[in-house]
Amino acid sequence: MNPATLRSTLRRHLPAPALAAWHRARLRWERLPGYPAYRDALSGLHGLEVGGPSALFREKLPVYPLLAALDGVNFAEATMWEGRIAEGGRFEFLSGRSGRQFIAEASELRGIADGAYGCLLSSNCLEHVANPLTALREWVRVVRPGGLLLLVLPNPASNFDHRRPVTTFEHLLADEAAGTGEDDLTHLPEILALHDLDRDPWAGGREAFERRSRDNLRHRGLHHHVFDAALMARMARHVGLTVLRQDASATDFFLLARTPG
């Protein structure tokens, strides 16, 4: 069945919410037009991924096959995305390819030396971090001078954050200055008021979503902040990165930057 016929069939048989979900999923995995630039920059590097593994790096921006090696970091040994994992275990990012699994907070990469990697990748992770500027500084620390950072953040127009305002840079500066930790629930009232549950089928309904959100230190499901391309660039410059390229799709914002040195 060709794509046009498939779309026509789905329009006839799917209810509107299901059709909208299918359309968002299709957009999410279409190849990013700017892919060759990322391919050329990242090929052959030894990388670290924070918050993976990520389907996006297999499909929409398939950089996994290009890397010489890749290790991974997640915040706990049991997460709602990865299930059970272990410090020092296998971080399997492609079938038949794996690196080392670290367990550490995104903003405190304990056990990873300064300049240990040629690049760092992160997709749809930093929005779950309460203090993103502190996390970015830590990510820069573990990449060698002149290395690369690839950051992907969700485009709120396509997801359950579409009713929320973009976070101000001043707010992120205040979080950095205050040393805001992962137990922070400052944004919870806004999230509960504006989160679009119709676009979040995994939430399990209003009561379940609120219960999970109040226990966010354990689950880490909240999007603390909402980003756009301009805010991403300003954050990058603030931590000393040189922005090399930015791209956007209907579902995500992409930023490729070089570390100082």
SULFEN-V969033 format. One record per pair of residues at least 24 apart in sequence whose ideal C-beta (glycine too) atoms are under 6 Angstrom apart, sorted by sequence separation. I is the first residue (numbers start at 1). GAP is how many residues later the second one is. D is the distance in whole Angstrom. If there is no record, write none. Layout:
i-><I:I>
gap-><GAP:GAP>
d-><D:D>
This chain:
i-><42:44:107:229:38:117:77:116:117:127:39:107:114:32:71:107:119:32:64:70:71:72:73:106:109:115:118:119:120:121:122:123:29:64:69:75:112:124:164:29:73:107:163:109:183:160:182:160:187:133:160:53:159:160:134:133:131:131:130:130:130:50:167:167:166:161:164:166:161:169:56:48:54:47:156:46:51:46:47:48:49:50:45:45:47:51:153:50:42:128:158:158:130:127:155:155:154:155:140:152:153:137:152:136:151:150:41:149:147:146:143:145:140:24:80:37:34:27:28:27>
gap-><24:24:24:24:25:25:26:26:26:26:27:27:27:28:28:28:28:29:29:29:29:29:29:29:29:29:29:29:29:29:29:29:30:30:30:30:30:30:30:31:31:31:31:33:34:35:35:36:37:39:39:40:40:40:42:43:44:49:50:52:54:56:58:59:60:62:62:62:65:65:67:69:69:70:70:71:71:72:72:72:72:72:73:74:74:74:74:75:77:92:92:93:94:96:96:97:98:98:99:100:100:102:102:103:104:106:107:108:112:115:116:116:119:134:139:208:213:223:223:224>
d-><5:5:6:5:6:6:6:5:5:6:6:5:6:5:4:4:6:5:5:5:4:6:4:5:5:4:5:4:5:5:6:4:5:5:6:6:5:5:5:5:5:6:4:6:5:5:6:4:5:5:4:4:6:4:5:4:5:5:5:5:4:5:4:5:5:6:5:5:5:5:5:5:4:6:5:6:6:5:4:5:5:4:4:5:6:3:5:6:6:5:5:5:5:4:5:6:6:6:6:5:5:5:5:5:5:5:6:5:5:5:5:2:5:6:6:6:5:4:5:5>
